[in-house]
Structure formats: C-alpha cells, structure tokens
C-alpha cells in the first residue's frame, strides 16, 4: 500500500486517538480548577514548593473488579509553571492487590496515560487495558503481586510531555525534510518540550511519595514503566535516560514516527541514532519488552520497530534473555489490543525479574 493511502486511512484514527488521550473525568476536571497554589498554601516559586498530594475519596468514577484503587491529586513543583499553576496538577491512581500487606514489599509498574487502565465505563472509547483483570489471573496463577501506579496525562500537553527531548538533537532540519516534521519540531520548540521535566517529576517526586506511603520495593530492579503509543516512547526514554532508576519497560505500539506520515520522516532514524549513541552496558540489567500491531496506526510502525530491534541487538548492550520484541498480526492501535498484549508482556517481565532483592 502506498504511503499516501496509509495516510488517508490513519488520519481519522489519529484525530480520534489524540482527542481520546486528552480526556479527563469531569468531576476531577472541576476540582482541578478549584485547587490552586493559594488554596493549598503552596506559595513562592517552583524552587520552594514541596511536592504535595491529596487523597481523593468518594466516587472515583473508575471501578475495579479486583484489588483496591486509591486516587491522589498531585501538585508538582517540577511541572508547575508560574503562569499556569494547573499544569503541575496531576491525577495519580494507585492500585493495590487484594492481598496487600505492609509487611511485604512489592514490585511496581508505573503507567503513562493512567486514565485508560481499569474501567471502560470511564474512558472515551469504552475500552481499557484491563489491568485489574489481568493481575487477577496473573496472581491467582501463583505469580507475584504488583502495585500499579497510573499517571494521568496532561491533556493538550501530552505530546510535549511524552516526546523524548534529547532525540530532537538527532533530527535533521534540512530543506529536504518533510514539512509537517519541520512544523511540528518548530511548534514543540516554541511551546517547549516537557519530557525531561515529566521524567524528573516521576523519578524525584512521585516515586519518593509512593515509596513513603506504600510498601513497595525501592530497588531500581523492582520498578518498571509502561505505556503505549506516545506513552511507549516516554517509557523507552525513561529507561534510556535513567538507567539506574528503572528495572525495565513495557512499550506497546511505540509511536516512532512521531508525526503521521512516513514520507521523508526523520524521526524513526533519529530514535535509532539517539539509542545507538546513548545505550551502554549500564542498561544490560534492564528488561525491555517492545511490541506493535499491524493495523490502523500500528501499520506505520513495523519497519521502525524492526530497525530499532536490529540496532539494539547489534549493540550487544542489552542481554538477549532480557529483551523481547513481538509483532502482533491483526492487532491495532487500541486499548483492546493492548489489553491482549499486556499479559504476555507481564509474563515476560516476571520471568526475567530478579525476585530476591531488598
């Protein structure tokens, strides 16, 4: 199929996908407008505001069929901008297994696009990752319980938070580059990329808060990050940039093209160049799981996926036993597909995870 034919097929999907990822739950959206820095007595600039979270009780609008869900409203000095205090507000869901015991320390998976994980009745498209159902079957089969942390995205800032900033250093801006690529780079640079700040928020603010309030294993090898599409990119970037903080990643349908055309698109090669220049033997203890489908938006990814896999293998810096990649024929760019891929990703992670770490 020609590239322009692919574009005609995927562009409507893109529009639906983009607006879906920006969805927030209305009662919490209203709450975000009422929780200001003044209300919380968090005055001053970003250097002296302390990370703060508030547990939200009552009807959370998200139901789980297994385990317990807790919701927090997180105020982040890293993400707050003085002219837009609400940018630093973030919903964080914490899922606990039914056997949760403060005498036990649990491995943790941090998920991007956290609003899509648990309840199809609360999502824009009536789909979900089915995290709680998957963990139920997983745990009842004798596997280790995990704690899940779902980080809601930043709405219209989602792409700016999830696009790996350092990769842009490898993007050529020559006259031959596709105009839409040049436009999107220009727009991002004008509005600023927030992916480094976003990862700083997770590693240096959210994780310490989780570790202080829940019985989690703090060792880097027991902490993982996961996501799909742009959420897959930021999960990959987290492991690249903070190799001593993450035990590995689950990245499904990673949106390597960034834009929505393959013609003269510099981004897939830029990701390869960035990875080749950054990956080191320090990454060889991490567990990497990459997958993609073949339909709708995922139809753009197979070459990028295969080229990335080939390059990673060629470096010899990721242990073969800790690196798994799959292409799921017939699966598309939806939560329904990701919910079917996630059990395999989780099984692989558990099979490679070092179990006895304190």
C-alpha positions as CSV (number, residue, x, y, z in Angstrom):
1,X,0.0,0.0,0.0
2,X,1.3,3.4,-0.9
3,X,2.2,5.9,1.9
4,X,-0.5,8.4,0.9
5,X,-3.1,5.6,1.1
6,X,-1.9,4.8,4.6
7,X,-2.3,8.4,5.5
8,X,-5.9,8.6,4.3
9,X,-6.7,5.5,6.4
10,X,-4.9,6.6,9.6
11,X,-5.6,10.3,9.8
12,X,-9.2,9.9,11.1
13,X,-7.8,7.4,13.6
14,X,-5.2,9.9,14.6
15,X,-7.7,12.6,15.4
16,X,-9.8,10.2,17.5
17,X,-6.7,8.9,19.2
18,X,-5.4,12.4,20.0
19,X,-8.6,13.7,21.5
20,X,-9.2,10.5,23.4
21,X,-5.8,10.8,25.2
22,X,-6.7,14.3,26.3
23,X,-9.9,13.2,28.0
24,X,-10.2,13.9,31.7
25,X,-13.0,12.9,34.1
26,X,-15.3,15.9,34.6
27,X,-15.7,15.9,38.4
28,X,-11.9,15.9,38.7
29,X,-11.6,18.4,36.0
30,X,-13.8,20.8,38.0
31,X,-11.7,20.0,41.1
32,X,-8.5,20.9,39.2
33,X,-9.9,24.4,38.8
34,X,-10.6,24.8,42.5
35,X,-7.3,23.5,43.8
36,X,-4.9,26.4,43.3
37,X,-1.5,27.1,44.9
38,X,-3.1,29.6,47.2
39,X,-5.8,27.1,48.3
40,X,-3.0,24.7,49.3
41,X,-0.8,27.4,50.9
42,X,1.9,26.5,48.4
43,X,3.3,30.0,47.7
44,X,6.5,31.0,46.2
45,X,8.4,29.9,43.1
46,X,9.0,26.4,41.9
47,X,12.2,26.1,43.9
48,X,10.5,26.2,47.3
49,X,7.1,24.5,46.6
50,X,7.2,21.0,48.1
51,X,5.6,18.1,46.2
52,X,2.1,17.6,47.8
53,X,-0.7,15.1,47.2
54,X,-4.2,14.8,48.5
55,X,-6.1,11.5,48.6
56,X,-9.5,11.9,46.8
57,X,-12.3,9.9,48.4
58,X,-15.8,9.0,47.5
59,X,-16.9,8.1,43.9
60,X,-13.7,8.0,41.9
61,X,-15.6,7.3,38.6
62,X,-13.3,4.4,38.0
63,X,-14.3,0.9,39.3
64,X,-12.1,-2.1,39.6
65,X,-13.2,-5.7,39.6
66,X,-10.2,-6.9,41.6
67,X,-8.0,-5.2,44.2
68,X,-8.3,-1.7,45.6
69,X,-7.9,1.6,43.8
70,X,-6.8,4.8,45.6
71,X,-6.7,8.2,43.9
72,X,-4.5,11.2,44.6
73,X,-4.3,14.8,43.4
74,X,-0.6,15.5,43.0
75,X,0.8,19.1,42.9
76,X,4.3,19.1,41.4
77,X,6.8,21.9,41.7
78,X,8.7,20.4,38.7
79,X,5.7,20.6,36.5
80,X,4.2,23.8,37.8
81,X,4.8,26.9,35.7
82,X,4.2,30.2,37.4
83,X,1.8,31.5,34.7
84,X,-0.1,28.2,34.6
85,X,-0.3,26.6,38.1
86,X,-2.7,23.9,36.9
87,X,-0.1,22.4,34.6
88,X,1.5,20.9,37.7
89,X,-1.6,19.2,38.9
90,X,-1.8,15.6,38.1
91,X,-4.2,12.7,38.9
92,X,-2.4,9.6,40.1
93,X,-4.2,6.3,40.7
94,X,-2.6,3.6,42.9
95,X,-3.9,0.0,42.5
96,X,-3.2,-2.4,45.3
97,X,-3.6,-6.2,45.2
98,X,-6.3,-7.6,47.5
99,X,-3.5,-9.4,49.5
100,X,-1.7,-6.1,50.1
101,X,0.4,-6.4,53.3
102,X,2.6,-3.7,54.7
103,X,4.9,-6.4,55.9
104,X,5.7,-7.3,52.2
105,X,7.5,-5.1,49.7
106,X,6.0,-5.2,46.1
107,X,7.4,-4.5,42.7
108,X,5.8,-1.5,40.9
109,X,4.8,-0.7,37.4
110,X,4.2,3.0,36.6
111,X,1.9,3.5,33.7
112,X,1.6,6.5,31.4
113,X,-1.9,7.5,30.2
114,X,-3.2,6.2,33.5
115,X,-6.9,7.1,32.9
116,X,-7.1,4.2,30.4
117,X,-6.2,1.3,32.6
118,X,-9.1,0.0,34.7
119,X,-12.6,0.8,33.7
120,X,-14.1,1.0,30.2
121,X,-17.1,2.9,31.5
122,X,-14.9,5.9,32.3
123,X,-12.9,6.1,29.1
124,X,-13.6,8.0,25.9
125,X,-13.8,4.9,23.7
126,X,-15.3,2.3,26.0
127,X,-12.0,0.4,26.1
128,X,-9.4,-0.3,28.8
129,X,-6.1,-2.1,29.4
130,X,-7.9,-4.5,31.8
131,X,-5.1,-4.2,34.3
132,X,-7.0,-5.5,37.3
133,X,-8.5,-8.4,35.4
134,X,-5.0,-9.3,34.1
135,X,-3.5,-9.1,37.5
136,X,-6.2,-11.2,39.0
137,X,-5.4,-14.1,36.6
138,X,-1.7,-13.5,36.9
139,X,-1.7,-13.5,40.8
140,X,-4.2,-16.4,41.1
141,X,-1.8,-18.4,38.8
142,X,0.8,-18.1,41.5
143,X,2.8,-15.1,40.4
144,X,4.0,-12.2,42.4
145,X,1.5,-9.3,43.2
146,X,2.5,-5.9,41.8
147,X,1.4,-2.4,42.7
148,X,0.3,-0.3,39.7
149,X,0.6,3.4,39.6
150,X,-1.4,5.1,36.8
151,X,-0.3,8.6,36.0
152,X,-2.9,10.6,34.1
153,X,-1.6,12.5,31.1
154,X,-1.5,16.3,30.8
155,X,-4.3,16.7,28.2
156,X,-3.1,19.2,25.5
157,X,0.4,19.0,26.8
158,X,0.5,15.2,26.4
159,X,2.7,15.2,23.3
160,X,5.0,17.8,24.8
161,X,5.5,15.6,27.9
162,X,5.8,12.3,26.0
163,X,8.1,13.3,23.1
164,X,11.7,12.4,24.2
165,X,13.5,15.8,24.2
166,X,17.1,14.5,23.6
167,X,16.0,12.7,20.4
168,X,15.4,16.1,18.8
169,X,19.1,16.7,18.8
170,X,19.4,14.0,16.2
171,X,16.7,15.3,13.9
172,X,17.9,16.9,10.7
173,X,16.2,20.1,9.8
174,X,17.4,20.1,6.2
175,X,15.3,21.6,3.3
176,X,14.5,18.1,2.2
177,X,12.8,17.1,5.4
178,X,9.0,16.7,5.3
179,X,7.3,20.0,6.0
180,X,5.0,18.6,8.6
181,X,8.0,17.3,10.6
182,X,9.6,20.7,10.4
183,X,6.4,22.3,11.5
184,X,5.9,20.0,14.5
185,X,9.5,20.5,15.7
186,X,9.1,24.2,15.4
187,X,5.9,24.1,17.4
188,X,7.4,21.9,20.1
189,X,10.4,24.2,20.4
190,X,8.2,27.3,20.6
191,X,6.0,25.7,23.3
192,X,8.8,23.8,24.9
193,X,9.2,20.1,25.3
194,X,8.4,18.9,28.9
195,X,9.5,15.3,28.7
196,X,12.7,15.8,30.8
197,X,10.6,17.7,33.4
198,X,8.0,14.9,33.3
199,X,10.5,12.2,34.0
200,X,12.1,14.3,36.7
201,X,8.6,14.5,38.3
202,X,8.2,10.7,38.2
203,X,11.7,9.8,39.5
204,X,12.3,12.6,42.0
205,X,8.7,13.5,43.2
206,X,6.2,10.8,42.6
207,X,8.3,7.8,43.3
208,X,9.5,9.1,46.7
209,X,5.9,9.8,47.6
210,X,4.8,6.3,46.5
211,X,7.7,4.8,48.5
212,X,6.9,6.8,51.6
213,X,3.2,5.8,51.6
214,X,3.1,2.3,50.2
215,X,5.0,-0.9,50.9
216,X,7.0,-1.0,47.6
217,X,10.4,-2.4,46.9
218,X,12.7,0.7,46.3
219,X,15.4,-1.2,44.4
220,X,15.6,0.0,40.8
221,X,15.2,-3.5,39.5
222,X,11.7,-3.8,41.0
223,X,10.4,-0.6,39.4
224,X,9.1,-0.6,35.8
225,X,7.5,1.9,33.5
226,X,4.9,1.1,30.8
227,X,2.8,2.8,28.1
228,X,1.5,2.7,24.6
229,X,1.9,4.9,21.5
230,X,3.5,8.2,22.8
231,X,3.3,6.6,26.2
232,X,5.6,3.8,24.8
233,X,8.1,6.5,23.6
234,X,8.3,8.1,27.1
235,X,8.6,4.7,28.7
236,X,11.6,3.9,26.4
237,X,13.0,7.3,27.1
238,X,12.8,6.9,30.8
239,X,14.9,3.7,30.7
240,X,17.4,5.3,28.4
241,X,17.8,8.5,30.5
242,X,17.5,7.0,33.9
243,X,19.1,3.6,33.5
244,X,19.9,3.3,37.2
245,X,16.3,4.0,38.3
246,X,14.3,1.5,36.2
247,X,14.3,-2.2,36.1
248,X,12.8,-2.1,32.6
249,X,9.9,-1.1,30.4
250,X,6.8,-2.3,28.6
251,X,6.4,-0.2,25.4
252,X,3.5,-1.2,23.2
253,X,2.8,0.3,19.8
254,X,5.5,2.9,20.3
255,X,4.8,5.9,18.0
256,X,8.3,6.0,16.5
257,X,7.2,8.2,13.5
258,X,6.0,11.0,16.0
259,X,4.2,12.6,13.1
260,X,1.6,10.9,10.9
261,X,3.4,10.4,7.7
262,X,6.3,8.1,6.7
263,X,7.4,10.1,3.7
264,X,10.7,12.0,4.4
265,X,10.2,11.4,8.1
266,X,13.4,11.8,10.1
267,X,12.1,10.6,13.4
268,X,12.4,6.8,13.2
269,X,16.1,7.2,12.2
270,X,16.6,9.8,14.9
271,X,15.4,7.4,17.6
272,X,17.9,4.8,16.3
273,X,20.7,7.3,16.3
274,X,19.9,8.5,19.8
275,X,19.7,5.0,21.1
276,X,22.9,3.9,19.4
277,X,24.7,6.9,20.9
278,X,23.2,6.6,24.4
279,X,22.8,2.9,25.2
280,X,25.5,1.4,27.4
281,X,26.4,-1.6,29.3
282,X,24.7,0.1,32.2
283,X,21.4,-0.8,30.5
284,X,22.2,-4.5,30.4
285,X,20.4,-5.3,33.6
286,X,17.1,-3.8,32.4
287,X,14.2,-5.8,31.0
288,X,12.9,-4.4,27.7
289,X,9.6,-5.5,26.1
290,X,8.6,-3.9,22.8
291,X,5.6,-4.8,20.6
292,X,3.4,-3.5,17.9
293,X,0.4,-4.5,15.9
294,X,-0.1,-4.3,12.2
295,X,-3.5,-2.5,11.7
296,X,-4.7,1.2,11.8
297,X,-2.0,3.5,13.2
298,X,0.2,0.5,14.0
299,X,0.5,-0.2,10.3
300,X,3.1,2.6,10.2
301,X,5.4,1.0,12.8
302,X,6.7,-2.3,11.6
303,X,9.8,-1.0,9.8
304,X,10.7,1.3,12.7
305,X,10.1,-1.5,15.2
306,X,12.2,-3.9,13.2
307,X,15.0,-1.4,12.6
308,X,15.1,-0.5,16.3
309,X,15.2,-4.2,17.3
310,X,18.0,-4.9,14.8
311,X,20.1,-1.9,16.1
312,X,19.6,-2.8,19.8
313,X,20.6,-6.4,19.2
314,X,23.6,-5.2,17.2
315,X,25.0,-3.2,20.1
316,X,25.2,-6.2,22.3
317,X,24.4,-4.0,25.3
318,X,21.0,-5.5,26.2
319,X,21.1,-9.0,27.5
320,X,19.4,-11.2,24.9
321,X,17.4,-13.0,27.7
322,X,16.1,-9.6,28.9
323,X,15.0,-8.3,25.6
324,X,11.8,-9.4,23.9
325,X,10.0,-8.0,20.9
326,X,6.8,-9.0,19.1
327,X,4.7,-8.0,16.2
328,X,1.0,-9.0,16.7
329,X,-0.6,-9.5,13.3
330,X,-4.1,-8.2,13.1
331,X,-3.9,-6.1,16.2
332,X,-4.5,-2.4,16.1
333,X,-3.8,0.9,17.9
334,X,-6.4,0.5,20.7
335,X,-6.7,-0.4,24.3
336,X,-8.5,-3.6,23.3
337,X,-5.3,-4.7,21.5
338,X,-3.0,-3.5,24.3
339,X,-5.1,-5.4,26.9
340,X,-4.4,-8.6,24.9
341,X,-0.7,-7.9,24.6
342,X,-0.1,-6.8,28.2
343,X,-0.5,-10.3,29.8
344,X,2.4,-11.5,27.6
345,X,4.5,-8.5,28.4
346,X,3.8,-9.0,32.2
347,X,4.7,-12.7,31.9
348,X,8.0,-11.9,30.3
349,X,8.8,-9.2,32.9
350,X,8.0,-11.6,35.7
351,X,10.1,-14.4,34.1
352,X,13.2,-12.1,34.0
353,X,12.7,-10.0,37.1
354,X,15.2,-10.7,39.9
355,X,13.0,-11.9,42.7
356,X,15.2,-11.6,45.8
357,X,16.2,-8.0,46.2
358,X,15.9,-5.9,49.3
